[in-house]
């Protein structure tokens, strides 16, 4: 459910301002809602010359995610694919830099427009 667009000083719980740091929407603050990020892993089993397991290799994948951004009005420039933003996802951790991979066309939601986004960590 969309939250009413508020000023940057009054946000509903679970929302925050996401501000791209590059591209056409550089410096524009968007209220992000329904924002989620995940980090997967990869695992490759190692086998000896007769096919018996003798170890494994593993690692973490780039962080990916999705969310919804509120546009204050129809004249606000929406972010574009490959525009970047920075966000701290884990308390006490360093900020990660991400880039948008998909941006939906704006759609009306009550008295404001929203765009659906997907993003990926810049590695």
C-alpha positions in Angstrom: 0.0 0.0 0.0 1.4 3.4 -0.9 2.1 6.0 1.7 1.1 9.6 1.2 3.9 11.7 -0.1 5.4 13.6 2.9 8.1 16.2 3.4 11.6 14.9 4.2 11.0 15.6 7.8 7.9 13.4 8.3 8.1 9.8 7.1 5.9 6.8 7.7 7.7 3.9 9.5 9.7 1.8 7.0 10.3 4.5 4.4 13.4 6.6 3.7 14.7 9.1 1.2 16.6 7.6 -1.6 18.7 10.1 -3.5 20.5 9.2 -6.8 24.1 10.4 -7.0 24.4 10.3 -10.8 22.3 10.8 -13.9 19.3 12.9 -14.7 17.8 12.5 -11.2 21.1 13.4 -9.4 20.3 15.0 -6.1 16.5 14.5 -6.3 15.1 12.8 -3.1 12.5 10.1 -3.6 10.5 8.4 -0.8 11.4 4.7 -1.1 8.8 2.2 0.1 8.5 -1.6 -0.1 12.3 -1.6 -0.4 14.0 -5.0 -0.1 17.5 -6.3 -0.8 19.0 -9.8 -0.8 22.5 -11.2 -1.2 22.8 -14.7 -2.5 25.7 -17.2 -2.5 27.2 -19.5 -5.0 28.6 -23.0 -4.3 30.6 -25.3 -6.6 31.4 -28.8 -5.4 34.9 -30.1 -6.1 35.4 -33.8 -7.1 38.5 -36.0 -7.5 39.4 -37.8 -10.7 36.9 -40.6 -10.0 34.0 -38.3 -9.1 34.1 -38.4 -5.3 33.4 -35.2 -3.5 36.6 -33.7 -2.0 35.7 -30.1 -1.2 33.7 -27.1 -2.3 34.2 -23.5 -3.2 31.8 -20.8 -2.3 31.3 -17.0 -2.3 28.7 -14.3 -2.1 26.9 -12.7 -5.1 26.3 -9.0 -5.7 23.4 -7.6 -3.6 20.2 -7.1 -5.6 16.8 -5.8 -4.8 13.6 -4.0 -5.6 11.3 -1.3 -4.4 8.9 1.5 -5.1 9.8 5.2 -5.4 7.3 8.0 -5.0 7.5 10.9 -7.4 6.3 14.2 -5.8 4.6 15.2 -9.1 4.5 14.4 -12.8 7.3 16.9 -13.4 9.9 15.2 -11.3 12.6 13.5 -13.3 12.5 9.8 -12.6 15.8 7.9 -12.2 17.1 6.1 -15.2 18.8 2.7 -15.6 22.4 2.8 -14.4 21.9 5.9 -12.2 23.6 5.2 -8.9 22.7 5.6 -5.2 24.3 4.7 -1.9 22.7 3.0 1.0 23.8 1.3 4.3 21.9 -2.0 4.5 23.4 -3.5 7.6 23.7 -1.5 10.8 27.4 -0.7 11.5 28.4 -1.7 8.0 29.9 0.6 5.3 27.6 2.0 2.6 27.1 0.1 -0.6 26.8 1.7 -4.0 24.0 0.4 -6.2 22.7 1.1 -9.7 19.2 0.9 -11.1 18.7 -2.0 -13.5 15.0 -1.5 -14.3 12.6 1.5 -13.8 8.9 1.1 -14.6 7.0 3.9 -16.3 5.3 6.1 -13.8 1.8 5.1 -12.7 -0.7 7.1 -10.7 -1.2 6.0 -7.1 -3.7 8.3 -5.3 -2.4 11.9 -5.7 1.2 11.1 -6.7 3.1 8.9 -9.2 5.2 5.9 -8.4 7.8 3.9 -10.2 8.9 0.3 -9.5 12.6 -0.2 -9.4 15.1 -3.0 -9.4 18.8 -2.5 -8.5 22.1 -4.2 -8.3 25.3 -3.6 -6.2 28.1 -1.9 -8.1 31.1 -4.2 -7.6 
